[in-house]
Amino acid sequence: MNPYVLLAGAILSELMGTTALKLSDGFSQLGPSFGVVIGYGAAFYLLSLTLEELPIGVVYGTWAALGIVGVAAIGVVVFDEPIDLAGIIGILLIIGGVYCVNIVSQMSAH
């Protein structure tokens, strides 16, 4: 399977796990608490498969960066958390970094 599809699955699983973590209310809510375990478990499993084909720096950097961007977006849209201009600029810089590492750089080339 395409390692970038697996990486996308890992990122989505992490986003689900992190959203469930917020909803778990300190692990006092059973359903979301299970969502944390399932989301993070799937994320790390898919991440391990991705590492079979891509360099660790590319995989972890992309996973962490897009996780940050995704969680920030979920915070704004779902949980009505505020974002300011500096936050938007920071998120755009993170996206630019992911683009550079995966597209412009030779880091991900085999």
C-alpha positions in Angstrom: 0.0 0.0 0.0 1.1 3.6 -0.7 3.0 4.8 2.5 1.4 8.2 2.2 -2.1 6.6 2.4 -1.0 4.9 5.5 0.5 8.1 6.9 -2.8 9.9 6.1 -4.6 7.1 8.0 -2.2 7.6 11.0 -2.9 11.3 11.0 -6.6 10.9 10.9 -6.5 8.3 13.6 -4.5 10.6 15.8 -7.0 13.4 15.2 -9.8 11.2 16.2 -7.9 10.1 19.3 -7.0 13.6 20.3 -10.6 14.8 19.8 -11.8 11.9 22.0 -9.2 12.9 24.6 -10.8 16.3 24.8 -14.3 14.8 25.0 -13.2 12.2 27.6 -13.2 14.9 30.3 -10.1 13.6 32.1 -11.0 10.0 31.2 -14.2 10.3 33.2 -16.4 9.6 30.1 -16.2 5.9 29.1 -17.0 6.2 25.4 -14.6 8.9 24.5 -11.9 7.2 26.7 -12.2 4.1 24.5 -11.9 6.4 21.5 -8.6 7.7 22.8 -7.2 4.2 23.0 -8.5 3.1 19.6 -7.5 6.3 17.9 -3.9 6.4 19.2 -3.5 2.6 18.8 -4.5 2.8 15.2 -2.3 5.9 14.7 0.8 4.2 16.0 0.1 1.0 14.1 -0.3 2.8 10.8 2.7 4.9 11.6 4.8 1.8 12.1 3.8 0.5 8.7 4.7 3.8 7.1 8.1 3.7 8.6 8.8 0.5 6.7 9.0 2.5 3.5 9.7 6.2 4.4 12.5 7.8 6.5 11.6 8.5 10.1 12.3 12.2 9.9 9.8 12.6 7.0 7.2 10.4 8.6 7.3 11.8 12.1 7.7 15.4 11.0 4.7 15.1 8.7 2.6 13.2 11.2 3.3 15.7 14.0 3.0 18.8 11.9 -0.3 17.8 10.2 -1.6 16.6 13.6 -0.9 20.0 15.0 -2.7 21.7 12.1 -5.6 19.3 12.2 -6.1 19.5 16.0 -5.9 23.3 15.8 -8.6 23.3 13.1 -10.8 20.9 15.1 -10.4 23.2 18.2 -11.6 26.2 16.2 -14.4 24.5 14.3 -15.7 22.0 16.8 -14.8 23.4 20.2 -15.1 27.1 19.3 -11.6 27.8 20.5 -10.1 31.2 19.4 -7.4 31.7 16.9 -5.6 34.9 16.1 -3.4 36.2 13.2 -0.2 34.9 14.8 -1.8 31.5 15.1 -2.9 31.4 11.5 0.6 32.5 10.4 2.2 29.8 12.5 -0.1 27.1 11.0 0.7 28.3 7.5 4.4 28.1 8.3 3.9 24.5 9.6 2.1 23.6 6.3 4.9 25.2 4.4 7.4 23.1 6.3 5.6 19.9 5.5 5.5 20.9 1.8 9.2 21.6 1.8 10.1 18.3 3.5 7.8 16.1 1.3 7.9 17.9 -2.1 10.9 20.2 -2.4 13.5 18.3 -0.3 15.1 15.1 -1.4 14.5 13.7 2.1 11.6 11.5 1.1 13.1 10.3 -2.2 14.3 6.7 -2.3 
